Amino acid sequence: MNNNLKYHHLGIPTNEEKPNEVYLEEFKMYVSGYEESEYKIEWMRILPESKLPAIVKQIPHIAFEVSDVYKSIKGKKIIIEPNKPSPEYLVAFIEENGAPIEFIQKVK
């Protein structure tokens, strides 16, 4: 399954407002920190009305860039189906050993 995993970011849920937050309407959440962080730490302030799974709202996740999201999630416990939060990325989440893992594919 490796699919050429490349570290992308570490997403950490928070209740605190952070500088330079960007609102993602589809997910009812704010993200910040990724661009400024040497190690690509992304803060996620998720609003109560968000429909994201509890595991994503409560537990930090690691994200990997992959060449094929669909290949990466095949046969896995999918918790967020493939979707496009922005025009240039296709993403999906699985659960592995009780933790959320995100796969990110750059699309052309």
Kinemage of the C-alpha trace (Angstrom):
@kinemage 1
@onewidth
@group {chain A} dominant
@subgroup {mainchain}
@vectorlist {calphas} color= white
{ca met a 1} P 0.000 0.000 0.000
{ca asn a 2} L 2.959 2.349 0.528
{ca asn a 3} L 1.955 4.502 -2.472
{ca asn a 4} L 5.103 6.600 -1.899
{ca leu a 5} L 4.065 8.143 1.418
{ca lys a 6} L 5.538 11.609 1.948
{ca tyr a 7} L 4.981 13.500 5.208
{ca his a 8} L 2.675 16.495 4.650
{ca his a 9} L 1.533 17.788 8.062
{ca leu a 10} L 0.425 17.040 11.598
{ca gly a 11} L -3.130 18.239 12.316
{ca ile a 12} L -3.965 19.099 15.920
{ca pro a 13} L -7.483 19.927 17.139
{ca thr a 14} L -7.760 23.016 19.340
{ca asn a 15} L -10.462 25.190 20.891
{ca glu a 16} L -8.251 28.287 20.859
{ca glu a 17} L -8.365 30.940 18.143
{ca lys a 18} L -5.020 31.095 16.365
{ca pro a 19} L -3.416 33.801 14.190
{ca asn a 20} L -4.108 33.720 10.434
{ca glu a 21} L -6.969 31.214 10.581
{ca val a 22} L -8.587 30.209 7.294
{ca tyr a 23} L -12.243 29.130 7.392
{ca leu a 24} L -13.247 25.958 5.526
{ca glu a 25} L -17.018 26.277 5.064
{ca glu a 26} L -17.567 22.673 3.931
{ca phe a 27} L -16.106 21.329 7.188
{ca lys a 28} L -17.174 24.139 9.557
{ca met a 29} L -13.623 24.558 10.784
{ca tyr a 30} L -10.687 26.947 10.846
{ca val a 31} L -7.143 25.872 10.003
{ca ser a 32} L -3.916 27.734 10.689
{ca gly a 33} L -0.207 27.412 11.280
{ca tyr a 34} L 0.716 25.131 8.390
{ca glu a 35} L 2.410 27.798 6.282
{ca glu a 36} L 4.379 29.240 9.213
{ca ser a 37} L 5.497 25.960 10.776
{ca glu a 38} L 8.866 24.454 9.912
{ca tyr a 39} L 7.428 21.018 10.705
{ca lys a 40} L 4.030 21.718 9.112
{ca ile a 41} L 1.934 21.754 12.285
{ca glu a 42} L -1.665 22.576 11.350
{ca trp a 43} L -4.087 23.774 14.036
{ca met a 44} L -7.740 22.829 13.503
{ca arg a 45} L -10.409 24.789 15.362
{ca ile a 46} L -13.532 22.790 14.597
{ca leu a 47} L -16.924 24.356 15.254
{ca pro a 48} L -19.567 22.400 17.227
{ca glu a 49} L -21.850 22.164 14.173
{ca ser a 50} L -19.151 20.416 12.106
{ca lys a 51} L -20.135 16.997 10.763
{ca leu a 52} L -16.554 15.696 10.910
{ca pro a 53} L -16.149 12.373 12.750
{ca ala a 54} L -15.453 12.656 16.482
{ca ile a 55} L -12.064 10.977 16.039
{ca val a 56} L -10.928 13.817 13.735
{ca lys a 57} L -12.326 16.457 16.099
{ca gln a 58} L -10.577 15.005 19.149
{ca ile a 59} L -7.359 13.227 18.133
{ca pro a 60} L -4.373 14.672 16.231
{ca his a 61} L -3.815 13.208 12.780
{ca ile a 62} L -0.809 12.746 10.544
{ca ala a 63} L -1.155 13.552 6.851
{ca phe a 64} L 0.781 12.019 3.987
{ca glu a 65} L 1.000 13.160 0.394
{ca val a 66} L 0.372 10.204 -1.915
{ca ser a 67} L 0.202 9.626 -5.647
{ca asp a 68} L -3.228 7.941 -5.488
{ca val a 69} L -5.729 8.549 -2.670
{ca tyr a 70} L -8.026 5.765 -3.849
{ca lys a 71} L -5.219 3.195 -3.807
{ca ser a 72} L -4.159 4.381 -0.338
{ca ile a 73} L -7.604 3.881 1.222
{ca lys a 74} L -8.514 0.632 -0.513
{ca gly a 75} L -9.354 -2.029 2.073
{ca lys a 76} L -8.942 0.426 4.962
{ca lys a 77} L -11.455 1.753 7.507
{ca ile a 78} L -12.503 4.978 5.756
{ca ile a 79} L -13.742 7.726 8.067
{ca ile a 80} L -13.885 10.581 5.524
{ca glu a 81} L -14.500 9.696 1.887
{ca pro a 82} L -12.339 11.267 -0.836
{ca asn a 83} L -13.230 14.938 -1.309
{ca lys a 84} L -11.727 18.170 -2.652
{ca pro a 85} L -11.399 20.822 0.068
{ca ser a 86} L -9.638 22.952 -2.552
{ca pro a 87} L -9.291 22.666 -6.341
{ca glu a 88} L -5.706 21.416 -6.171
{ca tyr a 89} L -6.113 18.625 -3.594
{ca leu a 90} L -8.023 15.368 -3.188
{ca val a 91} L -8.073 14.123 0.418
{ca ala a 92} L -9.460 11.218 2.440
{ca phe a 93} L -9.122 9.951 6.015
{ca ile a 94} L -8.803 6.447 7.378
{ca glu a 95} L -8.622 5.139 10.923
{ca glu a 96} L -5.564 3.066 11.774
{ca asn a 97} L -5.005 1.630 15.255
{ca gly a 98} L -7.429 4.169 16.766
{ca ala a 99} L -5.881 7.219 15.102
{ca pro a 100} L -6.955 9.258 12.066
{ca ile a 101} L -4.631 9.347 9.058
{ca glu a 102} L -5.107 11.724 6.140
{ca phe a 103} L -4.006 11.054 2.576
{ca ile a 104} L -3.527 14.017 0.247
{ca gln a 105} L -3.156 13.852 -3.522
{ca lys a 106} L -2.221 16.855 -5.647
{ca val a 107} L -4.496 16.999 -8.663
{ca lys a 108} L -3.705 18.715 -11.924
